[in-house]
Amino acid sequence: MKTLFKNCDIVTTTDSGFEVIRNGFCGVDGAYICYLGTDMPAEKYDIIKDMTGRVLYPGLINAHNHAAMTLLRGVGTDLPLQRWLFDSVFPVEGRMTAADIRAGTALALLEMLACGTTSFSDMYFFPWEAAELVAECGIKANLCYPVQAFDPTDTYEKNESARKLERFYYDWHNAADGRIRVEGCLHAEYTCNPDVAAGTAAWCRRNGARMHIHLSETRSEHDGCMEKYGKTPAAWMNDLGVFDVPCAAAHCVWVTEADRALLRQKGVSVVHNPTSNMKLGSGFAPVPALLAEGVNVALGTDGAASNNNLNMLEELHLAAILHNGYHHDAAILPAGQVLDMATVNGARLQGRDDTGAIQAGKRADIMAIDLSAPHLCPHLDTAGLAVYSAQAADVCMTMVDGRVLYENGEYLTLDKERVLYEARAAAKRLYGA
């Protein structure tokens, strides 16, 4: 199937940054972009879509999420992370069933598709349910089972969460025509022990698997690791071999200058979660410094329990204004750089070099913005429009691998009413309301 989008502005990615094709044409052949230009292509297309008044952007990549936690939206409001996690979140998670996980994940997929997300990285228990939903609905995802070890005497060989990760990897890695990737995962330094962490890292090396971790999210995490081991969480992870495989490290709020150098040296990708970090009072990640030092920084929402939504356009906006304001520098994090974080940098973190940009030969993972709303007029700066002006309600199409999954408020691969019904039923079971 060949589809041609005509009469639209197209945000393309070049070596020098973003460029905009005005009133252009974008051709899609199967899963790939096959044509970009200002002239009508000579070849024939099966479907021609008039996109007058719309802009095509690379699809957004949510590089750190806990999708099933949409069912915990509003739990533990106004608590700092450690109390929020141990006093509010874990008790609810202990009651969640596989059906609850499926309901929460499906709800998250509705949210993400409606705001232009074409791929996400997810860390959560019961990932089999998430994988089935991802396969069914057509989105892309890097999924993992978080390894934990609260008993200091626990070993990798005896750790049940490590066995579940292994089984999940063998069941689902590269499934759904490669849309699903399975990664290794350590939940965090403070929820694991050295033997289990080192064993998980070694397993990743043997299997060529990527790694997904939480790192230095809070001051208490940083200080606790220093007290326990005499080193930062980043140094602890590195010494155990965690950074010897491609690694995505979420948060990195309290990384030191030496940590930043280590992350750059080891090629670790950092995921910035501005809303979650501010809501939980964790602090401000040194994103400009990380970028300046050559670290690949992507963008993520974190889970809806610590963010309250999965709107990547909101994360774009907050990431830009937060750092401009914090550093008293309006140019410290330009709009184009922030958009990179949510697209090409996220693709690099996921190990997907065939997406993250609108270019001929890349996968057709595309978000379209409808410019008809008053707050998008005039659109003088197309990159800035996505970062500073666009809202989730302005997304009029989300396409993955050349397949339209969401268009003009309609979900083409998910039953919205059923998803909402099951999410409400799950919430009633969990909370009695």
C-alpha positions, 0 to 999 in steps of 0.5 A: 500500500502506497500513501501520499500526503500532499499540501502539508508542511513537513519537518525533516531532520538533517545533519544541521538540524530541522528543516521545513518543506513548505506545502510539500509531499510525503510519500509512504510505501509500506512501512517506509518513507519513500518520497519528500519534496515540493513537486508531485511525485510521478509514481502512482499512490493507492491513497492520496490524503490532502493535509492542507493546514497540517504539519508532519513531524517525526513521531514522538518517542516516550523513552521512560514510562510505566504504562500500567501505572495509569491506574495509579493516577492520583495515588500518593499526591503531594508525597516525596518519591520514597514515601510515595513509592513505599507507602502509596504505590507498592501497596496498590501494586501488590493488589494488581492482577494481570487483568489490571496491568492489561487495563492500565496499559491499554489506557496508556496506549490511548493516551500516547497515540492521541498525543503523537507517540509512536514508540515508548520504553516501558519498565513494569511487571507483567510485561507479557500483557503489555507486549500482547497489547503493543502487538495488537495495536501497532505501536512500537515499544522497548519493554522489560521486566524490572529486576529487584532484590531486597534481600542482601543475601539473594543471588542472581541464580536464585532471583525470581525477577531475573528468571522472569526477565529472561523468560520474557526476553526469549518470549517476545524480543523482536516480536511483531516484526521488530516493533517489540524489543525486550531489554534487560532491567535493574529497577534501581540501586536501592531496590537491588543488591550487587550480586543480582545487579552484576548477574543481570548485567552479565546476562545482558552482555551474553544476549546482546540485550540493552539495559533500562534503569532508574538512576540518581532520581533523588538526593536520598538515593544518592546519599544512601548509596554513598553511605552504603558503598562509598560511591555514587549510584552511577559508579556502583552501576558501572563497577558491576558492569551495567554500563558495559551494554547500551543503557538507558538511565532514567532521571539522573537528577543527582548525577555528579560531574564525574558521573556525567563524564562516566555516562558520556564515556560509557555511551549511556543515554539519559532520559529526562523526566521533567514533570515527574521530577518536579511533581515529586520534588526530586530536583532538576536534572543537569540536562544542558550540561549533559548535552554539552558534554555529548551525552545522548539525552532523550525525553520521557513522561515517567508513569502517570502515577508520578506525572498524571498524564502521558502527554509528550507534547507537555514534556517538550514544553516543560523541558524547554521552559524549565531549563531556560528559567532555571539557568536564566538563559533563554537560549540554553535549550533551543526548541530544536534540541528539545524536539531532538530529545523526543525524536532522534535521541529517543530512537538512538536510546531504543536502538532504532536507527531506522526511525526518529526522523522524517527522511526517505528510507526511514520508517514512516513513524509520523505525527500530524498537527492540525494548525486550525486552532487559534493558539497555533496561528501564526506558525512562524517557527515550526520546531518551536510550534511543537515545543511551545504551542501545540497541545495533545488535542492538536494531534490529528494523526499518528502513524507507525510503520506506515499504518495510521493508528489514530486519526481525527479523534478515532482509534483505528486499532483500539476499542476506546469504549472497551478500554475505558470500561475495563480501566474503570472496572479495574480502578473499582476493584483496586480502590472500591470507587 
